[in-house]
Amino acid sequence: MEKTKIVVRSKIGKKRVLVIPKKIAEITGINEGTKVKISTEGSKIIIEPIIDAVWIALHKEKIAKITLKELEEESLEQQGKYIK
């Protein structure tokens, strides 16, 4: 995937609200409800989508298939690791 650099100017609103421009949101896969990680690097603010299974399912190329039965079995196995 080719890295795209876009630079826009924006203004911080009330309560420090920042509206992410549509083009940047589309490139990064950020939509209403997307969880993001916000960090700093010196005086720069970095906003990244939190990539979880749901995000991957919605935005990434599909590379495998799984049946609902297999999904349920995997879910139960993973839950078993946390429930004692």
C-alpha positions in Angstrom: 0.0 0.0 0.0 1.4 3.4 -1.0 1.7 5.9 1.7 -0.3 9.1 1.0 0.6 12.3 2.6 -2.2 14.9 2.8 -1.9 18.2 4.6 -4.9 20.3 5.6 -5.6 23.2 7.9 -8.3 22.9 10.4 -9.5 24.7 13.5 -10.1 23.3 17.0 -13.7 23.9 18.1 -15.5 24.2 21.4 -14.2 21.7 24.0 -11.1 21.1 21.8 -13.2 19.2 19.2 -11.3 18.5 16.0 -13.2 17.5 12.9 -11.2 15.1 10.7 -11.5 16.0 7.1 -13.4 13.5 4.9 -10.4 12.7 2.7 -8.2 11.8 5.7 -11.0 9.9 7.3 -11.5 7.8 4.2 -7.8 7.0 3.8 -7.4 6.0 7.4 -10.7 4.2 7.7 -11.9 6.5 10.5 -15.7 6.8 10.8 -18.1 7.9 13.4 -17.7 5.5 16.3 -14.2 4.4 15.4 -12.0 4.0 18.4 -8.7 5.9 18.1 -5.4 6.1 19.9 -4.1 9.6 20.5 -0.5 10.1 21.3 2.2 12.8 21.0 5.6 12.9 19.5 7.2 16.1 20.7 4.7 18.8 19.7 2.9 16.6 17.1 -0.4 14.9 17.8 -0.8 11.4 16.4 -4.3 10.0 15.9 -4.5 6.3 14.8 -7.5 4.0 14.4 -7.4 1.2 17.0 -7.1 -1.9 14.8 -9.2 -4.7 16.3 -10.9 -7.7 14.7 -14.0 -5.6 13.7 -11.9 -2.9 12.1 -9.9 -5.5 10.1 -13.1 -7.2 9.0 -14.5 -3.9 7.7 -11.4 -2.3 6.1 -8.8 -5.0 5.2 -8.6 -7.5 2.3 -10.2 -10.8 3.2 -7.6 -13.6 3.3 -9.5 -16.5 4.9 -12.9 -17.9 5.5 -14.3 -19.2 8.7 -17.6 -20.8 9.5 -19.8 -19.7 12.3 -19.2 -23.0 14.1 -15.4 -22.5 13.8 -15.8 -18.9 15.1 -17.9 -20.0 18.1 -15.4 -22.8 18.9 -12.5 -20.3 18.8 -14.5 -17.8 20.9 -15.1 -20.4 23.6 -11.5 -21.5 23.6 -10.3 -17.9 24.0 -12.8 -17.1 26.7 -11.7 -20.2 28.5 -8.2 -18.6 28.9 -9.8 -15.8 31.0 -12.5 -17.6 32.9 -11.3 -20.0 35.6 
